[in-house]
Amino acid sequence: MISELVYTRKGSGEPLVLIHGIGHRRQAWDPIFDRLAETYDVIAVDLAGFGESPAYPVGTKYSSEVACHNLQANFEHWGIKRPHVVGNSLGGAISLELANRGLVSSVTALSPAGFFGRLNLLQAIFHLFVLRLSALFTPMPLLRKVLAVPALRNAMMSSLFAHPERLDEDAIVGDSLALRHARAFERTALANLGYHFTGMVPVPTTIAWGTRDKILPYSQAGTAVERLPHALHVPLPGSGHVPMVDDPDAIIELIHATVDRATGRDHLARPA
């Protein structure tokens, strides 16, 4: 194991691993975590160098290949085999790569990285580094004052969420601190600059994209359709880059449907 990852685990049933995006943390899944735990053995993980997980050893590359290798080792450590995975942004790309390697049973990818063109890549880098610099250099007292003004709060978080008002102040502060202390941010960004997903996904796969995504715009969904024509492609009307905040009900339903395609269960018969 390259790095033992910090995680939160709850529930029982089919194993379901939740993988956040660059600069984020496992608490990104809080809006849906407890409800998923009513059905699954849910594990929300901090990727190496993010949240509370330690960074990789010096000299280790922060590529999707290394992330998959490390997650596979952590799956074994957690006592799970071929879990279902849900990933957002970079986590979505890693989820697809795990499927390409035969390590998971299904994938729900939310605005996954790896389908951008050159202009989209520059746009993503711009937004992400603005967020990173803001997190690094905004004093916490000032941040809390900004968050107390709804218009300023919404403007500050609009690149990530279509509905920033659905996150409470403590969650936004926690995300900002996680981004400030993300030891692997620059190394992960550099390692994945030229990344494009070109693999296969031989398991039930849903790719869902927020129509108001500003980091990885919805236009990239068309590229995903071209490269993965056998996946289920779903628009998320009115959602931004982190749709589990903007529309948790829709994301939970998509996850249920994807897992049920893998297990053969009729999701329409699932208890409400």
C-alpha positions as CSV (number, residue, x, y, z in Angstrom):
1,M,0.0,0.0,0.0
2,I,1.4,3.4,-1.0
3,S,-0.7,5.4,1.4
4,E,-3.3,4.3,3.9
5,L,-6.3,6.5,3.3
6,V,-8.6,8.1,5.9
7,Y,-12.2,7.2,5.4
8,T,-15.7,7.3,7.0
9,R,-17.7,4.1,6.9
10,K,-21.3,3.4,7.7
11,G,-24.1,1.0,6.8
12,S,-24.3,-2.6,5.5
13,G,-25.0,-4.2,2.2
14,E,-23.2,-3.9,-1.2
15,P,-19.9,-2.0,-0.7
16,L,-20.1,1.6,-2.2
17,V,-17.0,3.8,-2.3
18,L,-17.3,7.6,-2.7
19,I,-14.3,9.4,-4.3
20,H,-14.1,13.2,-4.2
21,G,-12.5,15.6,-6.7
22,I,-9.2,17.6,-6.6
23,G,-8.9,19.9,-3.6
24,H,-12.0,18.4,-1.9
25,R,-12.5,16.0,1.0
26,R,-14.7,13.0,1.9
27,Q,-17.2,15.4,3.5
28,A,-18.2,16.4,0.0
29,W,-20.6,13.4,0.2
30,D,-22.3,14.5,3.4
31,P,-25.5,15.6,1.7
32,I,-26.1,12.0,0.6
33,F,-23.9,9.8,2.9
34,D,-26.4,8.9,5.6
35,R,-29.2,8.1,3.1
36,L,-26.9,5.9,1.1
37,A,-25.8,4.1,4.3
38,E,-29.4,3.0,4.8
39,T,-28.8,0.6,1.8
40,Y,-25.1,0.1,1.3
41,D,-21.8,-0.4,3.2
42,V,-20.7,3.2,2.3
43,I,-17.1,4.3,2.5
44,A,-16.3,8.0,1.8
45,V,-12.5,8.3,1.3
46,D,-10.0,11.2,1.4
47,L,-7.6,10.7,-1.5
48,A,-3.9,10.8,-0.8
49,G,-2.7,14.3,0.1
50,F,-6.3,15.6,0.5
51,G,-8.5,15.9,3.6
52,E,-6.9,14.0,6.4
53,S,-5.1,11.4,4.3
54,P,-1.3,11.5,4.2
55,A,0.5,12.4,1.0
56,Y,2.3,9.8,-1.0
57,P,6.0,9.2,-0.3
58,V,8.3,11.7,-1.8
59,G,8.8,11.1,-5.5
60,T,5.5,9.3,-6.1
61,K,3.5,10.6,-9.0
62,Y,-0.1,11.7,-8.4
63,S,-1.5,10.1,-11.5
64,S,-4.7,8.2,-12.0
65,E,-2.7,5.0,-12.4
66,V,-1.1,5.4,-9.0
67,A,-4.4,6.4,-7.4
68,C,-6.0,3.2,-8.7
69,H,-3.2,1.1,-7.4
70,N,-3.4,2.7,-4.0
71,L,-7.2,2.4,-3.9
72,Q,-7.0,-1.3,-4.8
73,A,-4.7,-1.9,-1.8
74,N,-7.0,0.1,0.4
75,F,-10.0,-1.9,-0.8
76,E,-8.2,-5.1,0.4
77,H,-7.3,-3.4,3.7
78,W,-11.0,-2.5,4.2
79,G,-12.1,-6.1,3.4
80,I,-14.0,-5.3,0.2
81,K,-13.7,-6.7,-3.3
82,R,-15.0,-5.0,-6.5
83,P,-17.1,-2.3,-4.8
84,H,-19.5,0.0,-6.6
85,V,-17.9,3.4,-6.9
86,V,-19.2,6.9,-7.2
87,G,-16.8,9.7,-8.2
88,N,-17.0,13.4,-8.8
89,S,-14.6,15.3,-11.1
90,L,-11.1,13.8,-10.6
91,G,-12.8,11.2,-8.5
92,G,-15.1,10.4,-11.5
93,A,-12.0,9.9,-13.7
94,I,-10.5,7.6,-11.1
95,S,-13.7,5.6,-10.9
96,L,-13.7,5.0,-14.6
97,E,-10.0,4.0,-14.5
98,L,-10.9,1.5,-11.7
99,A,-13.5,0.0,-13.9
100,N,-11.1,-0.1,-16.8
101,R,-8.9,-2.3,-14.6
102,G,-11.7,-4.6,-13.6
103,L,-11.5,-3.5,-9.9
104,V,-15.2,-2.3,-9.4
105,S,-18.7,-3.6,-10.0
106,S,-20.3,-0.4,-11.2
107,V,-19.5,3.3,-11.8
108,T,-21.5,6.4,-11.2
109,A,-19.3,9.3,-12.5
110,L,-20.4,12.9,-11.8
111,S,-18.8,15.4,-14.2
112,P,-15.7,13.2,-14.5
113,A,-12.4,14.7,-15.6
114,G,-10.7,13.4,-18.7
115,F,-13.1,14.5,-21.5
116,F,-12.0,18.2,-21.9
117,G,-10.5,19.9,-24.9
118,R,-7.7,22.4,-24.7
119,L,-9.9,25.4,-24.0
120,N,-12.0,23.5,-21.4
121,L,-8.7,22.5,-19.7
122,L,-7.6,26.1,-19.4
123,Q,-11.0,27.1,-18.1
124,A,-10.8,24.3,-15.4
125,I,-7.3,25.3,-14.4
126,F,-8.3,28.9,-14.1
127,H,-11.3,28.2,-11.8
128,L,-9.4,25.7,-9.7
129,F,-6.4,27.8,-9.1
130,V,-8.6,30.9,-8.3
131,L,-10.3,28.7,-5.6
132,R,-6.9,27.4,-4.4
133,L,-5.4,30.9,-4.1
134,S,-8.5,32.3,-2.4
135,A,-8.3,29.4,0.1
136,L,-4.6,30.0,0.7
137,F,-4.7,33.7,1.3
138,T,-8.1,34.7,2.6
139,P,-8.0,35.1,6.4
140,M,-10.6,33.0,8.1
141,P,-12.3,36.0,9.9
142,L,-12.7,37.7,6.4
143,L,-14.1,34.4,4.9
144,R,-16.7,34.2,7.6
145,K,-17.7,37.8,7.0
146,V,-18.1,37.1,3.3
147,L,-20.2,34.0,4.0
148,A,-22.5,36.1,6.1
149,V,-23.6,38.1,3.0
150,P,-25.7,35.8,0.8
151,A,-24.8,37.6,-2.5
152,L,-21.0,37.4,-1.7
153,R,-21.3,33.8,-0.6
154,N,-23.1,32.8,-3.7
155,A,-20.6,34.6,-6.0
156,M,-17.6,33.0,-4.2
157,M,-19.0,29.5,-4.5
158,S,-20.7,29.7,-7.8
159,S,-18.0,28.0,-9.8
160,L,-18.6,24.8,-7.7
161,F,-22.3,24.9,-6.9
162,A,-25.4,26.1,-8.7
163,H,-27.0,26.4,-5.3
164,P,-24.4,27.5,-2.7
165,E,-27.2,28.4,-0.3
166,R,-27.8,24.7,0.2
167,L,-24.4,24.3,2.1
168,D,-24.2,25.7,5.6
169,E,-21.4,28.1,6.6
170,D,-19.4,25.4,8.5
171,A,-19.4,23.1,5.5
172,I,-18.0,25.9,3.3
173,V,-15.4,26.9,5.8
174,G,-14.4,23.2,6.1
175,D,-14.1,22.9,2.4
176,S,-12.0,26.1,2.2
177,L,-9.7,24.8,4.9
178,A,-9.4,21.4,3.2
179,L,-8.4,23.2,0.0
180,R,-5.9,25.4,1.8
181,H,-4.2,22.4,3.4
182,A,-4.4,20.2,0.3
183,R,-0.8,19.1,0.2
184,A,-1.2,17.3,-3.1
185,F,-3.1,19.9,-5.0
186,E,-0.4,21.3,-7.4
187,R,1.2,17.9,-7.9
188,T,-2.1,16.2,-8.7
189,A,-3.0,19.1,-11.1
190,L,0.3,18.8,-12.9
191,A,0.3,15.0,-13.1
192,N,-3.2,15.1,-14.8
193,L,-2.8,18.1,-17.1
194,G,-2.7,16.0,-20.2
195,Y,-5.0,13.3,-19.0
196,H,-7.8,11.9,-21.2
197,F,-9.9,8.9,-20.5
198,T,-9.6,6.5,-23.4
199,G,-10.2,3.1,-21.6
200,M,-13.2,0.7,-21.5
201,V,-15.8,0.3,-18.8
202,P,-17.0,-3.3,-18.9
203,V,-19.4,-2.7,-16.0
204,P,-22.7,-0.8,-15.6
205,T,-21.8,2.8,-15.8
206,T,-23.7,6.1,-15.5
207,I,-22.1,9.4,-16.4
208,A,-24.1,12.4,-15.2
209,W,-23.3,16.0,-15.9
210,G,-24.6,19.2,-14.4
211,T,-25.9,21.5,-17.1
212,R,-24.5,24.5,-15.1
213,D,-21.1,23.1,-14.4
214,K,-18.5,25.9,-14.7
215,I,-15.4,23.8,-13.9
216,L,-16.0,21.0,-16.5
217,P,-18.8,22.4,-18.7
218,Y,-21.7,20.3,-19.8
219,S,-20.4,20.4,-23.4
220,Q,-17.9,17.7,-22.4
221,A,-20.7,15.3,-21.9
222,G,-20.8,15.0,-25.7
223,T,-17.2,13.8,-25.7
224,A,-18.0,11.3,-23.0
225,V,-20.9,9.9,-25.1
226,E,-18.5,9.5,-28.1
227,R,-15.9,7.6,-26.1
228,L,-18.2,5.6,-23.9
229,P,-21.3,5.0,-26.0
230,H,-22.5,2.0,-24.0
231,A,-22.6,4.0,-20.7
232,L,-25.8,5.6,-19.6
233,H,-25.4,9.4,-20.0
234,V,-27.7,11.6,-17.9
235,P,-27.9,15.4,-17.8
236,L,-28.5,17.0,-14.4
237,P,-30.6,20.1,-15.2
238,G,-29.7,23.1,-13.0
239,S,-26.8,21.4,-11.2
240,G,-23.2,22.6,-11.0
241,H,-19.9,20.8,-10.7
242,V,-20.7,19.2,-7.3
243,P,-24.2,17.9,-8.0
244,M,-24.6,16.0,-4.7
245,V,-25.0,19.4,-3.1
246,D,-27.3,20.8,-5.8
247,D,-29.6,17.9,-6.3
248,P,-29.0,15.1,-3.7
249,D,-32.2,13.3,-4.5
250,A,-31.3,12.9,-8.2
251,I,-27.8,11.6,-7.4
252,I,-29.1,9.1,-4.9
253,E,-31.6,7.8,-7.5
254,L,-28.8,7.5,-10.1
255,I,-26.6,5.6,-7.7
256,H,-29.4,3.2,-6.8
257,A,-30.2,2.6,-10.5
258,T,-26.6,2.0,-11.4
259,V,-25.9,-0.4,-8.6
260,D,-29.2,-2.2,-9.3
261,R,-28.1,-2.7,-13.0
262,A,-25.0,-4.4,-11.7
263,T,-26.8,-6.6,-9.1
264,G,-29.8,-7.4,-11.3
265,R,-32.2,-5.8,-8.8
266,D,-35.2,-3.9,-10.0
267,H,-34.7,-0.4,-8.6
268,L,-38.4,0.4,-9.0
269,A,-39.1,-2.2,-6.4
270,R,-36.8,-0.6,-3.9
271,P,-38.5,0.6,-0.7
272,A,-39.0,4.3,-0.5
